[in-house]
Amino acid sequence: MVMKRHLIAAWLVVGLSMPCYAAEQATAPSFLKEAQNVLAPLQFVKFCMNNPAECELSSPEAQLPARDAAFAMLTEVNATVNESIHPVAKSTNPMQARWAISPTSGNCNDYAVTKRHMLIAKGWPASALRLAVVYAPAGGHLVLVARLQDGDYILDNLASDVRKWSGVDYQWVSMESGENPRFWVSIAKQDRRDFAELGSAKDGSN
């Protein structure tokens, strides 16, 4: 009888511990993985020349908000910018195209840099806000990647909600380096995702 009670107690311990383990596995951080250094998109280089303050390292005072507060800010900024900029096709000619902050009308590039600008103005560190080049179903595209404590989230002019990077059907090409926003890195193939082998960055245009 004593042995039976011990066996029941042992099974209860195992049974109670298993859901906790499963929950920890399910909420494991999910971050995009950097690979090798690549050339930055030409339009980004021009953007930095015209807006040098947008491409500087974070100020020592910049701090990432707590997770829930950070996600609420991302949701607000994503919605605000998506509503304030009228979508319009722009030239992809490297000599004519120009990324702009808070224009009345623009394309994916303008949405992304505007969102990044607004979040940095709210005190976010530049290292947590990275422009990223992807291939969307419609072609080349630029989004903003926000790195929170539990993973990377995407601010996209093609979606009203803020999503985890793994929840979008994009091929990930390159993004700003976390160490220096002026430098870019390719994005490594992610686990269980058959991304194309794309070694150099291309300009987003949607």
C-alpha positions in Angstrom: 0.0 0.0 0.0 2.9 2.4 0.8 4.6 1.5 -2.4 1.3 2.1 -4.3 1.0 5.6 -2.8 4.7 6.3 -3.8 4.0 5.2 -7.3 0.9 7.5 -7.5 2.9 10.4 -6.1 5.6 9.8 -8.7 3.2 9.8 -11.6 1.6 13.0 -10.3 5.0 14.7 -10.3 5.7 13.6 -13.8 2.2 14.5 -15.0 2.3 17.9 -13.5 5.8 18.7 -14.8 5.1 17.7 -18.5 2.6 20.5 -19.3 5.1 23.1 -17.9 7.8 21.8 -20.1 5.5 21.8 -23.2 4.5 25.4 -22.5 8.1 26.5 -22.2 8.9 24.8 -25.5 5.9 26.4 -27.2 6.9 29.9 -26.1 10.6 29.6 -26.9 12.1 32.8 -28.5 11.9 32.9 -32.3 14.5 35.2 -33.9 15.7 35.7 -37.4 19.3 34.5 -37.8 22.0 36.7 -39.3 24.4 35.2 -41.8 27.1 37.0 -43.7 27.7 40.7 -44.4 26.1 41.9 -47.6 25.8 45.2 -49.5 23.0 47.4 -48.3 20.2 48.3 -50.8 21.3 51.3 -52.9 18.2 53.2 -51.9 19.0 52.7 -48.2 22.5 54.2 -48.8 20.9 57.2 -50.4 18.4 57.4 -47.5 21.2 57.5 -45.0 23.0 60.2 -47.0 19.9 62.3 -47.0 18.9 61.4 -43.4 22.1 60.7 -41.5 20.4 60.8 -38.0 18.2 57.8 -39.1 21.3 55.6 -39.5 23.2 56.3 -36.3 23.8 53.9 -33.4 21.4 54.0 -30.5 21.8 56.7 -27.8 22.8 55.4 -24.4 19.4 56.4 -23.0 17.5 54.2 -25.5 15.7 51.3 -23.8 13.4 48.5 -25.1 10.1 48.8 -23.3 8.7 45.8 -21.3 7.2 43.2 -23.7 3.5 44.0 -23.3 4.1 47.8 -23.5 6.4 47.3 -26.5 3.9 45.2 -28.4 1.1 47.8 -27.8 3.4 50.5 -29.1 4.2 48.4 -32.2 0.5 47.8 -32.9 -0.3 51.5 -32.5 2.6 52.7 -34.7 1.9 50.1 -37.4 -1.8 51.1 -37.6 -1.1 54.8 -37.5 1.4 54.8 -40.3 -0.6 52.4 -42.5 -3.6 54.7 -42.2 -1.6 58.0 -42.7 0.3 57.1 -45.9 -1.7 56.6 -49.1 -0.3 53.6 -51.0 1.1 54.4 -54.4 3.5 52.7 -56.9 6.8 54.6 -57.1 9.7 54.3 -59.5 12.2 51.5 -58.8 14.9 53.2 -60.9 17.9 53.6 -58.5 18.5 57.1 -59.8 15.0 58.3 -59.2 13.6 56.3 -56.3 13.8 57.9 -52.9 12.7 56.7 -49.4 10.8 59.3 -47.4 9.7 59.7 -43.8 6.0 60.5 -43.3 5.0 61.3 -46.9 1.3 61.7 -47.8 1.7 58.9 -50.3 4.3 56.2 -50.7 5.2 52.6 -51.0 6.6 49.9 -48.6 9.9 51.6 -48.2 8.3 54.8 -46.9 6.0 52.9 -44.5 8.9 51.0 -43.1 11.3 53.9 -42.5 8.5 56.0 -41.1 7.6 53.3 -38.5 11.2 53.0 -37.5 11.6 56.7 -37.2 8.5 57.0 -34.9 9.6 54.2 -32.6 13.1 55.6 -32.2 11.5 58.9 -31.4 9.6 57.1 -28.7 12.9 55.9 -27.1 13.5 52.6 -28.8 17.1 51.5 -29.5 18.0 51.3 -33.1 19.4 47.8 -32.6 15.8 46.5 -32.0 14.4 48.0 -35.1 15.7 46.7 -38.4 14.7 47.3 -42.0 14.5 44.0 -43.8 14.2 43.0 -47.5 11.9 40.1 -48.3 10.3 38.6 -51.3 6.5 38.8 -51.0 4.2 37.0 -53.4 4.0 40.3 -55.4 7.8 40.8 -55.5 10.5 42.7 -53.6 9.2 44.2 -50.4 10.5 46.1 -47.4 9.3 45.6 -43.8 10.4 46.6 -40.3 11.5 43.9 -37.9 11.1 44.7 -34.2 13.1 42.5 -31.9 11.3 41.9 -28.5 12.3 39.7 -25.6 10.3 36.7 -27.0 11.1 37.0 -30.7 11.1 39.1 -33.9 7.9 40.8 -35.0 7.0 42.3 -38.4 5.5 45.7 -39.1 4.1 45.6 -42.6 2.1 48.0 -44.7 0.4 44.9 -46.3 -1.1 43.8 -42.9 -3.0 45.7 -40.2 -1.7 43.4 -37.4 1.8 42.9 -36.0 2.9 39.4 -36.7 5.8 37.1 -35.8 8.3 36.7 -38.6 7.5 33.0 -38.9 3.8 33.8 -39.5 4.3 35.5 -42.8 4.7 33.8 -46.2 7.9 35.7 -47.2 11.3 34.7 -48.4 13.8 36.5 -46.1 16.7 38.1 -47.9 18.6 40.6 -45.8 18.3 43.1 -43.0 20.1 45.8 -41.0 22.8 44.5 -38.7 22.0 44.6 -35.0 25.5 46.0 -34.3 25.4 48.9 -36.7 22.3 50.1 -38.6 24.5 51.3 -41.6 25.6 47.7 -42.3 23.4 44.9 -43.6 23.5 41.1 -43.2 21.9 38.3 -45.1 19.3 36.2 -43.3 20.2 32.6 -42.8 17.8 29.8 -43.7 15.5 29.2 -40.9 14.6 25.9 -39.3 11.9 24.0 -41.3 11.6 26.8 -43.8 12.8 26.3 -47.4 14.0 29.9 -48.1 15.8 30.7 -51.4 19.6 31.0 -51.3 19.7 34.8 -51.9 23.2 36.2 -51.1 22.7 39.9 -51.8 20.1 42.5 -50.8 17.6 43.9 -53.3 15.5 47.0 -53.0 11.9 46.6 -51.8 9.3 48.2 -54.0 5.8 47.3 -52.8 
